[in-house]
Amino acid sequence: MKNSKQKLIIAQIDEKLSKLSKLEPSLMPNRGWIYTIRTALKMPLVLFGKKLGISKQAAQKIESREIEGAITIKTLRHAADSLGMDLVYYLVPKKKSIREMVDDQASQKAKEIVLRTSHSMLLEDQKNSEARIQTAIKEKTEEIKREMPKYLWD
């Protein structure tokens, strides 16, 4: 039950993220979104600060912190609201999907486990064939994907 629920969760997230995957991850303008939108609206920095309830200098610091990546989501949301915008926040897998991330990690973990066991057997003079090792890796990969154990991401 638990594992089928986990698969469903992953499938649902992957479906949602597939719509966002077409977006460029580095779309942020050189001077940041806040500055770019504020200037496009021809909103003076002093007015932007007033809408935020802060000084002109503090508003300028917010724009700088966005560029540096040191801005909080709360502050970014407040700044967006002051510009008449909504903040949209999401994470996109570097791979094609979360399912692919799980598959790759399970394969890597399975290989580590099987090769560690194979090495122990070699020391005991019980060497496995390459074909048997590859089969064991595939089987272990499927087991890890099915069970999603806690050590998957260790």
N, C-alpha and C positions, 0 to 999 in steps of 0.2 A: 504494500500500500504506500509506504513512505517513498519508495523509489519511483513508483509511477507518478506520484504527486510531484516529485522533484523533476522528472522528465517533462511533465506538463508545464511546470513553472518555467523551465528553461525554454521550452518551445514557445510559450507566450511572450517571454521577454525577447527572444530572437525575432519573433514576428514584429513586435513593436520597433525594435532596433533596425530591422531591415529597411524600414521607411526612412530612417535617419542616416543610413549608411552612405547615401548619395551626397550628403553634405560634407564639405571640406572641413577637417578638424582644425585647420589653422586659418580660418576666415577672418580673424580679428584684424582690424586695421592697425597700421603702425602706431598710431597715437591712442588706440583703444576705442572701444565702442562708445563709452560715455562721452568722451571729447568729440568724436566724430558725429554722433547724433546731436549733441548739444550745439555744435557749430552749424550743422545742417539746418537745425531749427532756428539758427541765429539767436540762440538764447545766451545772453551774457553770463559769464561765470558768476558774477555777483547775484544775479537772479536765480541761477541754479542753486547756489549756496543758500539763498533765502528760502527756496522751496524745500530744501533739506533741513532747514533750521540751523544752519552753520555759517561760518564766515566764508568769504571768498577764498581765503588761503586754505581753509580746511577742505573746501570743494575741490580746489586745485590738487590738494594732496590725495583726494579720492581718485582723481583721474590718473595721477602718477602711480598710486598703488595698484590700480587695475593693470597698467602696462607691466609693472614689476611682478604681477601675479600674487600680490600680498593683500588683496582685498578680500573681505569676508563675503559670503553669499548673502548674508543679511544686509550688508551695506550695498552690495550690487543690486539687490532687489529694491531697496529703498531708492537708490539712484535711478533705476529703470522706471519706477513708479513716478518719480519726480519729472521724468522726461515724457510721461504718458505712454510708457512701454511696459511690456511684461518681460520678466526674466524667464528664459527657457533654459533648463539645466538638465543635462543628461551625460551619461558615459557611453562610449562606443567601443566595442572590442577592437583591438588591433588586428585580430584575426577576422575572418568572415563572420563568425557567430560565437555565441557562448558555447554552443554544442561542439564546435570545432576546437575551442579552447580546452574543453573537458576531454575530448578525444585525444588531443595532442599530449595533455598532461598525463592522462591514463596510460598512454603508450610509453611515455618516458619513464613513469614510475614502474610499469611492468618490466621494462627492459632492465632497470636498476635491480629490481628484485630477482628476476630470473638470472641475470648475469652474476649477481652476488652468490646465489645458490649454486650456479654452475661452477663458479670459481672454487667454492668449498668442496664440491664433488671432485673437481680436478685435483685438489690437494689430497683427496682420499683415493686417488687413482681410479676414479669412476667417471671419466670424461664422457660428455654427451655429444652427439653429432650436431653440426650446425643446423640441420633441418629440424632436429628435435628442439633445439634452443629457440628457433624462430617460431615453431608451433606453440611452445610454452609461453613465449612473449605474447603472441596473439590471444591465447586463451586467458592469460592473466590480464591483458588489456580489457577484454570483454567483461571479465569478472569485476574489475575496478570500475568500469563505466556503469555496470549494472548496480553495484553496491554503493558507489560514491562514498568510500570510507574517508574518515577525517584526515588520514595521512596523505590524501591525494595531493594537497597543495604544500606539503612539507618540503 
